[in-house]
Amino acid sequence: MHVLVAGEFSGIIRDAFRARGHEARSCDYRPTERPGPHYQGSWFDPALLQDEYDLMIAHPDCTFLARSGARWWHADWRQEAQLAALHTVRALMKFPIARIAIENPVGRLSVLYRPPDQIIQPFQYGDPFRKTTCLWLKNLPPLLPTDGAIDGDQACWLESPGPERGKNRARTYAGIADAMADQWGALVPAEVAV
């Protein structure tokens, strides 16, 4: 399977798919933290999109969409930024890729776009943490939990202020990445609907 992980600088999901024999590439404006196939630039760049992908897992910037910034939602500049982020999500869902997952925290996408298809927590996939993560899915089944844990510690909210806070909060937990690679990587490639 040929996989594009858009908006990922950490390489965690990319490497989970590669460990299972898939051809996977990450893409972000920032350089990757781990060696591996990574395109540094826009996921709308024609050079990146000339390849054909079977699956895209995208992480649009949540700065203007996450509930954690709700106190600013009604500022004029914030509403314009939310609409731009919404247009990005809609454009991503129209990419000529048969299977797409969009990941974002709880926030404005549920109202501006549509409710998520699934809400997951890291503790459901073997990591002892809480980080409510919404998934909007196109031609993908919901992820099945791989762990029976019923709660986890809140590590993400406790991240100390500083220049690395946003990056540290944005990383996908390894258990979720493994579940994506195991479950979605096992799907037979699908044709793109015209």
Secondary structure as GFF3:
##gff-version 3
##sequence-region A 1 194
A	DSSP	beta_strand	2	6	.	.	.	ID=ss1
A	DSSP	alpha_helix	12	19	.	.	.	ID=ss2
A	DSSP	beta_strand	23	28	.	.	.	ID=ss3
A	DSSP	beta_strand	38	40	.	.	.	ID=ss4
A	DSSP	alpha_helix	46	49	.	.	.	ID=ss5
A	DSSP	beta_strand	55	58	.	.	.	ID=ss6
A	DSSP	three_ten_helix	67	72	.	.	.	ID=ss7
A	DSSP	alpha_helix	76	93	.	.	.	ID=ss8
A	DSSP	beta_strand	99	105	.	.	.	ID=ss9
A	DSSP	alpha_helix	109	112	.	.	.	ID=ss10
A	DSSP	beta_strand	118	120	.	.	.	ID=ss11
A	DSSP	three_ten_helix	122	125	.	.	.	ID=ss12
A	DSSP	beta_strand	133	138	.	.	.	ID=ss13
A	DSSP	alpha_helix	165	170	.	.	.	ID=ss14
A	DSSP	alpha_helix	174	179	.	.	.	ID=ss15
A	DSSP	pi_helix	180	184	.	.	.	ID=ss16
###
